[in-house]
Amino acid sequence: MKYYKFHSLLVQAGWLSPAYVGVDNQGVIQYLATEVPALPDLLIEPVNGAALPGFQNAHSHAFQYGMAAMAEQHAEGASDDFWSWREAMYACAERFDPEQMEQVATTLYRHLLRNGYTSVAEFHYLHHDPQGKPYDNRAEMGERLVAAAKTAGIKITLVPVFYQKGDFGQPPQPRQRRFISPTPDAYFQLLASSRKAVSCYNRARLGFGVHSLRAVDAQAIITTYEQGPTDLPVHLHAAEQLPEVARCLAHLGKRPIEWLLENLPLNDRFHLVHCTHMTPDETAKLAQSGANVVLCPGTEANLGDGIFPLAEYARHGGNWSIGTDSHISLNPLEDLRWLDYAQRLISH
């Protein structure tokens, strides 16, 4: 056992001050009290600061840490937006082999731990080799992410996602070939392999889902949910960009959140990422469904997505979390500050 004395420590009921913590060799807290443990002072390490519970990073694309800041420089007069950034992301994805994936993810996860994140949900779609062919182990890349989390010592929820199309009604582009599962059955094979991958680390678990409404046929989304596991969290991107909303209206006749509310039984198993562009009615109904929204303030600002209607969503009792997404920002306190500041900008 190792013992620490903190100036103060936050628990569910409030602050403890001072706070003594005893941790076993597995990193599990075995002693937590304001009373001094029956030990010589020399065996208690003083920490001149406060201790907070670990933050949960609810949305990560680890490979994108390999391109952080590479899409920030532009020729004068160049058009720069989410869609031009996406082209740079595709170029980055084409270069990764399994060893590089593990190396970059290990570095990222160590940085997350240093900044106070103790778990990460890895929204994973870089599945296949550079030609788009599945590896012999279909979950090779996911297994490397789990190995990286184990090396770093962070908890991980591996979320291999179904990615089928290039856009609404469009075939996949050549630069998306590493992401693609052509059918729900092909995706379920990947998911089964991923379940084996997480079994190799006792702090790993599994989730599932689809990349977005633009990346999977509408009926295939419904099929994936209905035929998928009933014991896992469900993740997907939704309503991040205005052009995405417009294309969804043109293709499906509904806005993204509107379509999800009408076609899936949204509940607390669902984690919808971004949801930047919602009507007041969608905001209220999504909050009341019990589904969780994952906000990524650093990435959403960097890509010019827009500002989530957090005050209105919270007024209806909505659940939310934060994630680092493209890892342009890795500090939970910074992201929470800017989440708050953006709300002040729109509420005055």
ZIWO-V911305 format. One record per backbone hydrogen bond with DSSP energy under -1.0 kcal/mol. CO is the residue of the C=O (numbers start at 1). NH is the residue of the N-H. Records with the same first field share a line. If there is no record, write none. Layout:
CO: NH  NH
This chain:
2: 23
3: 45
4: 21
5: 47
6: 19
8: 51
9: 16
11: 14
14: 11
16: 9
19: 6
20: 33
21: 4
22: 30  31
23: 2
24: 27
28: 24
31: 22
33: 20
37: 39
40: 43
41: 44
45: 5
47: 49
49: 7  8
51: 10
55: 118
57: 121
59: 325
60: 123
61: 64
62: 65
63: 66
64: 67
67: 70
69: 72
75: 78
81: 85
82: 86
83: 87
84: 88
85: 89
86: 90
87: 91
88: 92
89: 93
90: 94
92: 95
97: 101
98: 102
99: 103
100: 104
101: 105
102: 106
103: 107
104: 108
105: 109
106: 110
107: 111
108: 112
109: 113
110: 114
111: 115
112: 117
113: 116
116: 55
118: 155
119: 57
120: 157
121: 60
122: 124  159
124: 161
125: 127
129: 132
133: 129
137: 140
139: 143
140: 144
141: 145
142: 146
143: 147
144: 148
145: 149
146: 150
147: 151
148: 152
149: 153  154
155: 120
156: 205
157: 122
158: 207
159: 124
162: 211
163: 181
167: 170
170: 166
173: 176
174: 177
176: 179
178: 127  128
183: 187
184: 188
185: 189
186: 190
187: 191
188: 192
189: 193
190: 194
191: 195
192: 196
193: 197
194: 198
197: 200
198: 201
201: 204
203: 156
205: 158
208: 235
209: 162
211: 237
215: 164  165
217: 221
218: 222
219: 223
220: 224
221: 225
222: 226
223: 227
233: 208
234: 271
236: 273
238: 275
239: 277
241: 245
242: 246
243: 247
244: 248
245: 249
246: 250
247: 251
248: 252
249: 253
255: 259
256: 260
257: 261
258: 262
259: 263
260: 264
264: 266
267: 270
269: 234
270: 292
271: 236
272: 294
273: 238  275
279: 283
280: 284
281: 285
282: 286
283: 287
284: 288
285: 289
287: 290
292: 272
293: 321
294: 274
295: 323
296: 300
297: 301
298: 302
299: 303
300: 305
301: 304
308: 310
309: 313
310: 314
311: 315
312: 316
313: 318
314: 317
319: 293
321: 295
322: 58
324: 327
325: 61
331: 335
332: 336
333: 337
334: 338
335: 339
336: 340
337: 341
338: 342
339: 343
340: 344
341: 345
342: 346
343: 347
344: 348
